[in-house]
Amino acid sequence: MLQALVSDPADGQLVNIKINDIIFIESVNRIITYHHKNGKVYKAPQRLEDFEKSIILKYMKLFRLDHRNFVKISAIKNYNKNDGIVYLNNDYKNTNNKTFAHVAEKNSAFLDLSLGLVEESREMFALVIKEEDKDLININIDDCLKIESVNRIITYHHRNGCIYSTPQKMRDFSTSHALKELGIVRLDHRNLVNLNYIRSYDVQEGLVYFEKDAKPCSKNAHVAAKNRSFLKAHLELNNEKL
């Protein structure tokens, strides 16, 4: 059981609180504030950097949403994408301020998918070059395991085992809302991966695989360090075995 020694706002006395009962942790004027599910806000003279690499916080599903907070994923009901504000779950309806934390833009895609807020997928096709005979064909992007940039050429890794290519630029995909709706998100600077096809995840190496019993030679995709915690949370919340 992980506890934190904090100051009680009612009388200023020091008390221990369970971290598992915290909705989110926030840094305000270099003071850490703990927002408890009982509605109280406790304080402690710590730094947010102290929490950055905490494995226990991640185990309790407290993840960093922007530069000044950690939020409990299970406490979130929804969020306003335009403003980047998350809202509380009804389990914490006694909390006065329901719009409690900001979400950095780089984390919005993972959070959206983790909360199951993605709309029903729609078909989306790409005109690509078939390697065998160099013919142009249309493929359904939803059938692709990953989209990768190799030597300034976009390659589509299809679940049928084929690799198709097209002379596009990776940045053409960076702001695509349609791809996000299909569950295809950017994991590092050179790839976008369909999260629905991930079957195993090596968190230490930062590699996702598209088969459960992956081997070193298995098809994989690299995950940037800044995205690894969110990807792990997404897979756990969607009952994927890591």
N, C-alpha and C positions, 0 to 999 in steps of 0.2 A: 504494500500500500504506500503510494507516494503522497507525502504531505508537504505543505509549505507553511513556513512561519510568517504570519502577516499581522498587520495592525487592523483591529476591529474598528470600523467607522463609528460605531455607537459610543464606545467609551475610550478608544485609543489603546486598549489593552492588546497584548500580543496573544494570538491564538493560532492553533494549527488547523488547517483546512485540507480536505482531501482534494488532490488535483483532479481526480475523476469526477468531482462535482462542479468543476469549472466549465463555463460555457465558452469563454474566450479570455485570453491574456493579452493585455495591451500596454504599450509604453506611452506614458503621458508625462511630458516634461522630465524625462529621464527617471521616472518612477514607474515601477511595474504595478499595474492594477489588475486584480483578479476579479472577473465578473462571475459571481456564483449563481447557481440555479435557484437559490433562495431569494434572489433579488438584490443581495448586498454586493457592494464593491469594496474589496479589501486591497490594501497597498503594502508594498515591500520595496526597500531600496536596492533593487537588483537591476541588472541590465538585460535587455532583450537578447543580446548576443549570447548570454549564458544559456539560453534555451535552444540556440540554433541547431546544434547537433545532437539533441537529446533523443535517444532511441525510445525512452519510456514515453515521452510525449507523443511520439508517432504511434506507439502501441495503443495509446489512449485516444487516438484519432484527433489529436490537436495538431493542426498544420498551419504553417505560415501562409497567410493570404496576401499580405503586403509587407512593407518594410517595418511596420510598427505593431503587428498583431499576430497571434496564433488563435485559430478558431477550431472549436470542436465540430467536426463534420456532421455528426449525428444530431446536432442542435439546430441545424439549418433547415428551414422549410423551403425557402425560395430566395431569389435575389433579383434586384433591378439591374439588368444588364447595362442599361444606359448610364446609370449613376454608379454602378459597381458597388452596390450596397446589399449585404445579405440580411435576411430576416430570420427571427427565431422560430423554432418549432413550438407547437402548442404545449409540449411538455414543460416549457419554461415560460408559460403565459404570465406568471407572477412578476417577471422582470419588467421594469418600467419602460426601458428603452428597447424597443424591438428591432430597430434598425441599427444594429450594433457594430458592424465592422465593414471596412472597405476591402474590396477585392482588386488586386493589381491586374491590369489587362492581360499580362502574360499568363495568369493563372485561371482566367475565366473559362477557357475551353475545358480544362480538366474538371473544374468545379461543376460546370454545367452537366458534363457527362456523369460525374460521380453522384450527383443529386437526381439523376434520371429525368432531367428536364428537357432532353432533346426531343424535338417533334418527330413524328413518324418519318422514316427515311424515304427519300424519293430517288428515282433513278437518275443517274448522271453519267453521261457517256463522254469518252475521249476518242478523238481520231488519232490513231497511232500507226507506227510502222511495224509490220509483222516481220520478225528477223529472218524466217526461213526463205521467203520469196520476195521480201521487201514490198509486199502489198500494203495498201492503206486499209485499215479496218476500224470499226467502232467497238470499243470495249466498255462494259459497265464498270465504272470506277469503284462501285461498291464490292466488286469481285476481286479487288486488288488487295494484297497483303500490305504492301507499302509502295510509296512513290519516292523515288530517290534521284538525287542530282549527281550524275557522274560525268566529269569532264564537260560540264555545261550542257549536258543532254539529260532530259528527264526520262527516267526509266520506270515503267510500271511493272511490278512483280505480281503477276496474276496467280490466283490460287490453283489454276490448272497447270502450273509449273513453267509457263511461258514468261518471257521477259519482253515487253514491248517498249518502244522508244518514241520520242517526239522532240523536236527542237524548240522546247519552251524553256523558260527560266523559273527557278524555284520560287522567286519572289512573286510570280504570278499567282501562286497558291496561298501565300501567307495570310491574306485577309479574307479568304473564301468562307462565307457562312455556310454555303451548301456542303462543303467538305466536312465542316464541324457537325452538321446535322446527320451525316453518314457515319460519324464516329471516327473520322480521319483527322488526326491532329499532329502538329509538329513536335517531334521528340528531340531533335537536335537541328543544327544548322543546315543539314543536307538531306533530311528525310521527313516524310509524313507517314504515319503508320495507322492502319485501321485497327482500332483497339478491340474490335469484335473478334479478331482472328488471333489475338495473343493467347498462347497456351501455357507459357512459362516465362518467368522473369528472374534473371540473375541480378539482384539489386547491387551486389558488390561490384560486378564488372560493368553494370549499366547496359545490359543487353536483354532484349526481348526476343523470344522465339515463337514460331508459329506451329510448333508441335510439342506435345507434353514431354516426351522423353527425348529432349534435345541432345544432340551430339555437337562436338566442336565444329563439325562441318555443316551443321544445319543452318538453314536460312535464318538470319537474324537482323536486328536493327539496333543501332546505338541510341542510348538515352542520355541526354545532357544532364549533368549533375543537378542543375536547378529544377529539373522536371521529375527526378526520381521519386521523391517523397509523394508527390501528387499522383504519379502513375501507380505506385504501390497502394495508395489509399483507394484509388478508383477500382483497381482489380480486386482488392479485399471487399469493398462494398458491393461489388457485383459477383461475389462468391467465386472468384477465380482462385485456383490453387497456385501459389507461387513456388 
